[in-house]
């Protein structure tokens, strides 16, 4: 599954996909453009929520969930054949 995290301090916050998301340090995945963008997208939603944009965060999370559940656009690690960009484009198209 997608692993993502946020580290929030008094003055700074960092949101990122976790190393166990399967993309980090995997040059083959990067070269083939088949990295799974879900963890990065969900950490972006976490950042939007932290920045007090909950409606935007909700829209992004719903779009990601819709694309994954539909199953048409999935990267190899999720049993599909889509590229990173195809998944991202599908999520953008799914934004309400």
C-alpha positions in Angstrom: 0.0 0.0 0.0 0.9 3.6 -0.2 3.0 4.9 2.7 3.2 8.6 3.3 4.0 10.8 6.3 4.1 14.3 7.6 6.5 15.8 10.1 5.1 19.0 11.7 7.1 21.3 13.9 6.5 24.8 15.3 7.8 26.6 12.2 8.2 24.0 9.5 6.4 21.0 8.1 7.5 18.3 5.7 5.2 15.9 3.8 6.6 13.0 1.8 6.0 9.5 0.5 7.7 6.9 2.6 10.6 4.8 1.4 8.6 1.6 1.6 6.3 3.0 -1.1 8.5 1.1 -3.5 9.7 4.1 -5.6 12.5 5.5 -3.5 15.9 4.4 -4.7 14.5 2.2 -7.4 16.2 3.5 -10.5 14.5 0.9 -12.8 11.1 2.1 -11.8 12.1 5.7 -12.3 13.6 5.0 -15.7 10.6 3.1 -16.9 8.3 5.9 -15.6 6.2 3.3 -13.8 6.6 4.7 -10.2 3.3 4.6 -8.2 2.4 8.3 -7.5 -0.4 7.5 -5.0 1.7 8.0 -1.8 3.1 11.3 -3.2 -0.4 12.5 -4.1 -1.8 11.5 -0.7 1.0 13.3 1.1 0.2 16.3 -0.9 -3.4 16.1 0.3 -2.0 15.9 3.9 0.0 19.1 3.2 -3.1 20.8 1.8 -5.0 19.9 5.0 -2.2 21.3 7.1 -2.2 24.5 5.1 -5.9 24.9 5.9 -7.2 23.8 2.5 -9.4 20.9 3.6 -11.7 21.1 0.6 -8.8 20.8 -1.8 -7.4 17.9 0.2 -10.7 16.1 0.1 -11.0 16.6 -3.6 -7.6 15.1 -4.2 -8.1 12.1 -1.9 -11.5 11.4 -3.5 -10.0 11.6 -7.0 -7.1 9.2 -6.1 -9.6 6.7 -4.5 -11.8 6.9 -7.5 -9.0 6.1 -10.0 -7.6 3.3 -7.9 -11.0 1.7 -7.3 -12.0 2.0 -11.0 -8.9 0.0 -11.8 -8.4 1.3 -15.4 -5.2 3.2 -14.5 -2.8 1.4 -12.1 0.9 1.1 -12.0 2.6 -2.3 -12.1 2.8 -2.7 -8.3 -1.0 -2.4 -8.2 -1.5 -5.0 -11.0 -1.8 -2.6 -13.9 0.3 -1.4 -16.8 -0.1 2.3 -16.5 2.8 4.8 -16.4 3.2 7.3 -13.6 1.9 10.1 -15.8 -1.1 8.1 -16.9 -2.2 7.6 -13.3 -1.6 11.3 -12.5 -3.5 12.4 -15.6 -6.4 10.1 -14.6 -6.4 11.6 -11.1 -6.5 15.1 -12.6 -9.4 14.1 -14.8 -11.2 12.7 -11.8 -11.0 15.9 -9.7 -14.5 17.3 -9.1 
